[in-house]
Amino acid sequence: MRFAGLTLLVLVAVAGCNPTDSKELAADAKKLGQTAGRAANNAQLAGRVRLSLSQTKDVDISRVEIFAESGVVTLKGEVKTPSERPLMVRLVREIKGVNQVINKLVVAPSKK
């Protein structure tokens, strides 16, 4: 629905512009659409990673941030045990659309 509104806005704007402005506006609208598409894909991948990890026994993602950009997933934050780090990385690598995993996870200091 947002894209329909954006398209309508672009068409109205183009109708009142000179030919050069119309071409530039159309190119800008195309770039905006591509950027929005990439952002949606990144958010969708990060969501799939979060869902997969949250449903995995022996994994606690409550202190983990998940970022995705063009198939590269970054895991950043704290895990409770040393074994969680490689487990999370392995699980994320198995998710469709993930090309690379950047592991910035650290093991939380033990509470004594």
N, C-alpha and C positions, 0 to 999 in steps of 0.2 A: 504494500500500500504506500509506503514511503517513497519507493522508486517511482510509482505512478504520479505522486504529487510533485516529485522533483522533475520528472519528465514534462509534466504540464507546465511547471514554472519555466523550464528551459524553453519550451515551445513558445510560450507567451513572450518571453524576453527576446527570443530570436526574431519573432515577427516584427518587433519594433527596432531592430538594429540594422546597421548597414552591413553589406556582405562580409567585410573583414571581421567585424565584431561578431557576426553570426558564426563564422568559422571558428574563431577563437573560443567563443562560448560553447560551441558544440564539442570542441576538443577538451575544454575544461570539464564539461559534464561527463565526457567519456572517462577521463582520468579519475574523476570523483567516483564514478560507478565502479571502476576497477579497484580503487582503494577501499571502498566499502565492501566489495566482494572479498578482498584479501583479509580484511579485518574480521568479517563474518567467518571465513574459513579458519582463521587462527583461533577465534573464540570457540568454534565448534570442536577443533582438535583438542584444545586445552580442556574443554568440558568432557570429552571422551576419556582423556587421560585421568582426570579427577574422578570420574565415575568408576573407571576400571580399578584404580588404586583404592578407592574408598570401599569397594566390594571385596577386597582381597584380605584374607585372614593374615595376621602377622604384619600388617602394614598400618601405620598410624600417620595420616596426612594432616592432622590438625595443626601442625606447625610448618607445613610445607606450602610454598607458593609454586604455582605451575604457570609457566609462560610458554606460548607457542608462536612461532613466526616462520612461515614458509616451510613447515615440516621439521623445524628444529625446536625441540622441547627442552626447556630449562627447568630443572628442579632445584629449588633454593629453600633452605630452611634447616630445621633440626629434626633428626630422627632419634628414637629412644635407644636403639641398639646398633652396633656396627653391622649386623647382618641385614638390616633394613636397607642400607644404602645400595648394595649391589642387587638386591631383590627388586627394589623400585626401578632401577635402571633397566634391568632385564625385562620386567613387565611392560615398561613404557616402550621399549624397542619393538615389542611384539604387536603394538597397536598399529592398525592400518593408517597410513598417512604420516607416520613418524619416520624421518630420514636420519635424524641424529638426536642424541640426548646429551645435554650438558649437565653434568652432575656438580651442583654446588651445595650438596647436602653435607651437614656436619652432625656428628654424634653429640647429643646433648650431654653436658656434664652430669655425672651421676649425683643424685641427691643422697647425702649421708646423714 
